[in-house]
Amino acid sequence: MNLEIKGVHYDIEEETKEYIEKKLHKFDFATGLLVDLVITIKREQKRFIFEANLNFRWGQSSHLKVKGYDIKEGIDALIDKLDGKIHKEKEKIQDHGKKV
């Protein structure tokens, strides 16, 4: 899986990158399912917008978005959303495999 972490109007510190990468170890089970994951952190006045674009190996793409005022809470919320989406897609593929 290719991982890219970008900042828009925000310089991402090494500590933030390490925090995100540490949280992404939660998805080690899905490394064969994901082609790439792009996480973008945007700063708008006092608020952050956290976005994730993920591409699955079977061609499905997803875009997730979370807004928040605290960087770590926003990252945690985005990771939780990613977790739900990855599990949902994995179940779809497994269910489809059983029906065939």
C-alpha positions in Angstrom: 0.0 0.0 0.0 1.3 3.4 -0.9 0.8 6.1 1.8 0.9 9.8 1.2 0.3 12.4 3.8 -0.2 16.0 2.6 -0.9 19.4 4.2 -2.8 22.3 2.7 -2.2 25.6 4.5 -0.6 23.5 7.2 2.9 22.2 7.6 2.7 18.6 8.8 5.3 18.0 11.5 7.2 14.7 11.9 5.4 14.0 15.1 2.0 14.2 13.3 3.2 11.9 10.5 4.4 9.3 13.1 1.1 9.5 15.0 -0.8 8.8 11.7 1.5 5.9 10.7 1.2 4.5 14.2 -2.6 4.6 13.9 -2.5 3.0 10.5 -0.9 -0.2 11.9 -4.5 -1.0 12.8 -5.0 -1.7 9.1 -2.2 -4.3 8.7 -4.9 -6.9 7.9 -5.9 -4.8 4.8 -2.5 -4.2 3.1 -3.5 -6.6 0.4 -6.8 -4.9 -0.2 -5.6 -1.3 -0.5 -3.5 0.1 -3.4 -3.0 3.5 -2.0 -4.1 5.9 0.7 -3.8 9.7 0.5 -4.4 11.6 3.7 -4.8 15.4 3.4 -4.9 17.8 6.4 -6.3 21.3 5.5 -6.2 24.3 7.8 -9.1 26.7 7.6 -8.8 29.5 10.1 -9.2 27.7 13.5 -10.6 24.4 12.1 -8.9 21.4 10.4 -10.4 19.3 7.7 -9.1 15.8 7.4 -9.6 13.9 4.2 -8.7 10.4 3.0 -8.8 9.0 -0.5 -8.4 5.2 -0.6 -8.2 3.0 -3.6 -8.9 -0.7 -3.3 -7.3 -3.3 -5.6 -10.6 -4.2 -7.3 -11.1 -0.6 -8.5 -13.3 0.8 -5.8 -12.4 4.3 -4.6 -13.6 6.1 -1.5 -13.4 9.6 -0.1 -13.8 10.3 3.6 -13.9 13.6 5.3 -13.9 14.8 9.0 -13.8 18.3 10.4 -12.5 19.2 13.8 -10.6 21.7 15.9 -8.0 19.4 17.5 -5.4 17.6 15.3 -5.2 14.4 17.2 -9.0 14.1 17.7 -9.5 14.7 14.0 -7.0 12.1 13.0 -8.6 9.6 15.4 -12.0 10.3 14.0 -10.7 9.8 10.4 -9.0 6.5 11.4 -12.3 5.3 12.9 -14.1 6.2 9.6 -11.4 4.4 7.6 -11.7 1.4 9.8 -15.4 1.1 9.2 -15.1 1.6 5.4 -12.3 -0.9 5.1 -14.2 -3.5 7.1 -17.3 -2.9 5.1 -15.5 -3.3 1.7 -13.7 -6.4 3.0 -17.1 -8.0 4.0 -18.6 -7.2 0.6 -15.7 -8.9 -1.2 -15.9 -11.9 1.1 -19.7 -12.2 0.8 -19.4 -12.0 -3.0 -16.8 -14.7 -3.0 -19.2 -17.0 -1.0 -22.1 -16.5 -3.4 -20.1 -17.5 -6.5 
